[in-house]
């Protein structure tokens, strides 16, 4: 009887609720992301990624094949993990279209060929852009500021590309670890002489972190900031150099 009930439950359980398989992307990240500074930063071995581009493209094809109506049935964390992984994987693919003759993602252009606005891939059966994932979908629909630590723009100034795929079951822990990693990186965020010097991300997207004083107080330990401090806020220059493991721009 129990076996029959289990079979009926399986047949009735919508396929849309089954987890998306990010195993191929996870394997690529574990091989080709170089973790630095005790886990606070990373570089990407794009030359190694290029040698496994066929595997990357198969994974990207699996993302593009997901219908939007099925995606809509997934739990919130499953959706977010899918979108973050898609952003990061399609960004790597974008870099590989010009690698090694590229020093910054902005080499594609800021008006014509803008890499963030260019709809260079397919998602949900229509042309899609990186901005459509980050701003029109993730930021708009999920109200989670830590996505800024998870999506990676292939740049030194950006929060690190994580060395594993995001997974729905562990998403909360992964996002929190990314926040602590980024805010602990003294090249991009630091408390010094009564000033809190932070990434331009907190200026560009300030509405996602309001009230910022309370937000930074939550991460005082990671920032090296004394409890209860009310420092003057300043923003550091953003390094758009490619986060390539062969680049001399990385410390």
Backbone torsions as a table, in degrees:
resi	resn	phi	psi	omega
1	UNK	NA	-47.0	179.8
2	UNK	-60.4	-39.3	-179.9
3	UNK	-64.5	-40.4	179.1
4	UNK	-66.1	-41.3	178.1
5	UNK	-63.4	-39.0	179.2
6	UNK	-64.3	-40.2	179.2
7	UNK	-65.1	-44.8	178.6
8	UNK	-61.1	-41.8	179.6
9	UNK	-62.3	-40.4	179.5
10	UNK	-64.9	-41.3	-179.2
11	UNK	-68.3	-33.6	-179.4
12	UNK	-82.7	-19.9	-178.0
13	UNK	-69.7	122.7	-176.1
14	UNK	-64.7	135.4	179.1
15	UNK	-59.1	-28.3	-178.8
16	UNK	-61.3	-23.6	-177.3
17	UNK	-86.0	-7.4	177.0
18	UNK	-72.3	144.4	-176.6
19	UNK	-65.8	139.0	172.0
20	UNK	-67.7	137.3	-178.5
21	UNK	-86.6	108.9	177.2
22	UNK	-103.4	18.8	-175.9
23	UNK	-60.4	-39.5	-179.1
24	UNK	-64.7	-42.2	178.3
25	UNK	-67.3	-40.2	177.9
26	UNK	-58.9	-44.2	-179.2
27	UNK	-64.3	-40.8	179.2
28	UNK	-64.9	-43.1	179.7
29	UNK	-64.1	-42.5	-178.6
30	UNK	-64.3	-27.3	179.5
31	UNK	-87.3	-33.6	-165.3
32	UNK	-118.8	4.8	172.4
33	UNK	-102.7	127.7	-178.3
34	UNK	-103.0	114.6	-177.6
35	UNK	-84.1	135.2	-176.2
36	UNK	-123.3	166.9	169.6
37	UNK	50.1	46.9	177.2
38	UNK	64.5	26.8	177.0
39	UNK	94.9	8.3	-178.7
40	UNK	-92.3	-9.8	-177.9
41	UNK	-153.0	170.1	177.4
42	UNK	-153.0	160.5	169.8
43	UNK	-121.0	162.7	-179.3
44	UNK	-117.8	130.4	176.2
45	UNK	-86.5	83.4	-177.1
46	UNK	-66.4	-30.9	178.2
47	UNK	-64.1	-38.2	176.7
48	UNK	-70.6	-39.4	175.1
49	UNK	-58.2	-41.0	-178.4
50	UNK	-61.2	-34.9	179.6
51	UNK	-71.6	-19.9	178.0
52	UNK	-115.0	32.0	-175.8
53	UNK	-64.2	-31.0	178.6
54	UNK	-62.3	-40.7	177.7
55	UNK	-65.9	-40.9	177.6
56	UNK	-61.5	-44.1	-178.0
57	UNK	-66.1	-35.0	176.2
58	UNK	-63.4	-40.3	177.2
59	UNK	-64.7	-44.6	179.0
60	UNK	-61.2	-38.7	177.3
61	UNK	-61.9	-36.5	179.4
62	UNK	-67.7	-33.9	176.0
63	UNK	-67.5	-45.3	-177.6
64	UNK	-65.3	-23.3	-177.1
65	UNK	-80.4	-9.5	-177.0
66	UNK	-75.5	119.5	177.2
67	UNK	-70.6	145.8	-178.8
68	UNK	-62.7	-35.1	-178.9
69	UNK	-65.9	-30.8	176.9
70	UNK	-75.9	-43.6	177.2
71	UNK	-54.9	-40.2	-177.0
72	UNK	-63.0	-22.0	-179.3
73	UNK	-86.9	-11.3	-177.6
74	UNK	-71.8	154.4	171.6
75	UNK	-62.6	157.6	-175.8
76	UNK	-52.8	-49.0	-176.9
77	UNK	-66.6	-32.2	176.8
78	UNK	-65.4	-42.2	178.0
79	UNK	-62.8	-46.2	-177.8
80	UNK	-64.5	-42.8	178.7
81	UNK	-61.3	-42.0	177.7
82	UNK	-59.0	-48.3	-176.0
83	UNK	-67.7	-41.8	178.9
84	UNK	-65.0	-46.4	178.0
85	UNK	-61.3	-40.0	178.9
86	UNK	-62.8	-46.2	179.3
87	UNK	-56.6	-50.0	-175.9
88	UNK	-67.5	-41.2	-178.5
89	UNK	-69.4	-42.3	178.4
90	UNK	-68.6	-29.6	175.3
91	UNK	-65.5	-44.9	177.0
92	UNK	-59.2	-44.7	178.7
93	UNK	-60.8	-40.0	178.3
94	UNK	-59.8	-45.6	178.6
95	UNK	-61.1	-41.2	-177.0
96	UNK	-65.4	-21.3	178.9
97	UNK	-66.1	-18.4	178.7
98	UNK	-122.8	-10.8	-175.8
99	UNK	-64.0	139.2	8.3
100	UNK	-93.3	7.7	-176.3
101	UNK	-87.3	58.2	-178.5
102	UNK	-153.5	134.6	179.9
103	UNK	-113.5	-13.3	179.9
104	UNK	-159.3	151.0	177.6
105	UNK	-62.3	-23.9	179.2
106	UNK	-74.7	-4.7	174.5
107	UNK	-63.0	-18.2	176.9
108	UNK	-73.7	-20.6	179.5
109	UNK	122.5	151.9	179.2
110	UNK	-104.5	-20.1	174.9
111	UNK	-112.9	-71.7	174.4
112	UNK	-83.5	127.7	179.9
113	UNK	82.6	10.2	179.7
114	UNK	-47.7	118.2	-172.5
115	UNK	-67.1	-20.8	-178.6
116	UNK	-90.7	-27.9	179.9
117	UNK	-98.5	-18.6	-179.8
118	UNK	-65.4	126.5	179.0
119	UNK	-87.2	77.1	-171.9
120	UNK	-96.1	3.1	178.2
121	UNK	-143.6	172.0	-178.3
122	UNK	-112.1	133.3	174.3
123	UNK	-144.5	136.0	-179.0
124	UNK	56.9	38.6	174.9
125	UNK	64.0	27.6	174.7
126	UNK	-151.9	159.2	177.5
127	UNK	-59.5	138.6	-174.1
128	UNK	-137.3	157.2	178.1
129	UNK	-125.3	165.9	175.5
130	UNK	-63.4	-40.7	176.8
131	UNK	-61.6	-34.9	178.9
132	UNK	-65.1	-34.4	175.6
133	UNK	-70.8	-52.1	-173.2
134	UNK	-71.6	-54.8	-170.9
135	UNK	-88.8	-42.9	-175.6
136	UNK	-82.4	-16.4	-176.5
137	UNK	-120.7	-64.5	-176.4
138	UNK	-63.3	-55.5	-177.4
139	UNK	-67.0	-37.8	-175.8
140	UNK	-71.6	-39.5	-168.3
141	UNK	-102.8	-15.8	-170.0
142	UNK	-117.5	-15.4	176.1
143	UNK	55.8	40.6	-176.4
144	UNK	-122.7	101.2	-177.2
145	UNK	-63.8	-22.4	-177.5
146	UNK	-71.3	-6.7	174.8
147	UNK	-62.9	-23.8	178.4
148	UNK	-65.7	-23.5	177.3
149	UNK	-88.6	-7.3	-174.2
150	UNK	-104.4	-40.4	178.7
151	UNK	-78.7	136.2	-173.4
152	UNK	-118.9	126.5	-175.4
153	UNK	-97.5	23.4	175.3
154	UNK	61.7	30.7	-176.1
155	UNK	-129.4	152.6	-180.0
156	UNK	-61.6	-38.3	-177.5
157	UNK	-73.9	-14.3	-176.1
158	UNK	-79.3	148.4	170.1
159	UNK	-51.4	144.3	-170.5
160	UNK	-57.2	147.7	167.5
161	UNK	-72.3	121.5	-177.6
162	UNK	-67.1	147.5	-175.0
163	UNK	-85.4	19.6	175.3
164	UNK	-155.7	162.1	177.1
165	UNK	-73.7	153.5	173.6
166	UNK	-78.7	140.6	-176.1
167	UNK	-131.4	136.8	-175.7
168	UNK	-54.4	-43.2	-174.9
169	UNK	-66.7	-23.7	-176.5
170	UNK	-119.2	13.2	-170.8
171	UNK	-61.2	-43.5	-179.4
172	UNK	-57.8	-48.7	-179.5
173	UNK	-65.0	-39.3	179.6
174	UNK	-64.7	-44.9	179.8
175	UNK	-64.2	-41.2	-179.7
176	UNK	-66.8	-39.5	177.5
177	UNK	-64.6	-39.5	177.8
178	UNK	-61.9	-40.2	178.7
179	UNK	-61.1	-48.6	-178.4
180	UNK	-65.4	-40.3	178.7
181	UNK	-59.3	-50.1	-176.1
182	UNK	-66.1	-45.6	-177.1
183	UNK	-71.7	-17.3	176.6
184	UNK	-87.3	-8.6	-178.4
185	UNK	-81.2	106.3	-173.7
186	UNK	-71.2	-10.5	174.3
187	UNK	-77.7	-16.0	-175.0
188	UNK	-125.2	-18.7	178.0
189	UNK	-151.2	129.8	-177.7
190	UNK	-162.7	152.3	172.6
191	UNK	-103.4	127.9	-177.7
192	UNK	-152.2	124.7	173.6
193	UNK	50.8	46.5	176.5
194	UNK	79.4	4.4	178.1
195	UNK	-115.5	143.8	172.2
196	UNK	-105.6	108.2	-177.4
197	UNK	-99.9	113.3	-172.6
198	UNK	-128.1	168.4	179.8
199	UNK	-60.5	150.2	175.8
200	UNK	-61.7	-16.8	176.7
201	UNK	-54.5	-37.0	-177.7
202	UNK	-76.8	-10.4	173.3
203	UNK	-94.8	-48.7	-179.4
204	UNK	-59.7	-38.1	-175.1
205	UNK	-120.8	39.6	-172.7
206	UNK	-57.1	-31.3	-178.8
207	UNK	-64.9	-21.9	179.7
208	UNK	-77.6	-15.4	-174.1
209	UNK	-117.2	8.0	-177.7
210	UNK	-72.3	144.5	-10.4
211	UNK	-73.9	128.7	-172.9
212	UNK	-63.4	-34.5	179.7
213	UNK	-59.4	-44.4	179.8
214	UNK	-69.5	-37.0	-179.5
215	UNK	-63.0	-48.6	-179.0
216	UNK	-67.3	-32.0	177.6
217	UNK	-62.0	-34.6	178.8
218	UNK	-61.8	-32.4	-177.3
219	UNK	-110.5	30.5	-177.1
220	UNK	-56.3	-42.3	-177.9
221	UNK	-63.7	-43.9	179.6
222	UNK	-63.5	-37.9	-179.0
223	UNK	-78.9	-10.4	-175.9
224	UNK	72.5	28.9	-175.5
225	UNK	-101.6	134.4	178.4
226	UNK	-60.8	140.3	177.1
227	UNK	-57.4	135.7	178.4
228	UNK	82.5	-1.7	-179.7
229	UNK	-67.4	147.3	175.2
230	UNK	-125.5	71.0	-172.9
231	UNK	-75.2	160.1	171.4
232	UNK	-74.6	135.6	-175.0
233	UNK	-95.1	128.2	173.8
234	UNK	-130.7	159.6	-175.0
235	UNK	-118.1	133.0	-178.3
236	UNK	-83.1	155.3	174.5
237	UNK	-63.2	147.6	-177.8
238	UNK	-100.6	127.7	-178.4
239	UNK	-92.7	109.7	-179.0
240	UNK	-90.9	10.0	176.3
241	UNK	-60.3	146.8	-179.6
242	UNK	-61.2	135.4	-179.6
243	UNK	-82.8	50.7	-176.1
244	UNK	-86.8	136.3	-179.4
245	UNK	-65.6	-17.0	178.1
246	UNK	-95.1	0.6	-176.0
247	UNK	-82.9	139.7	177.9
248	UNK	-82.1	-4.2	-177.4
249	UNK	-76.6	-18.4	-177.3
250	UNK	-88.1	141.2	-179.9
251	UNK	-67.0	NA	NA
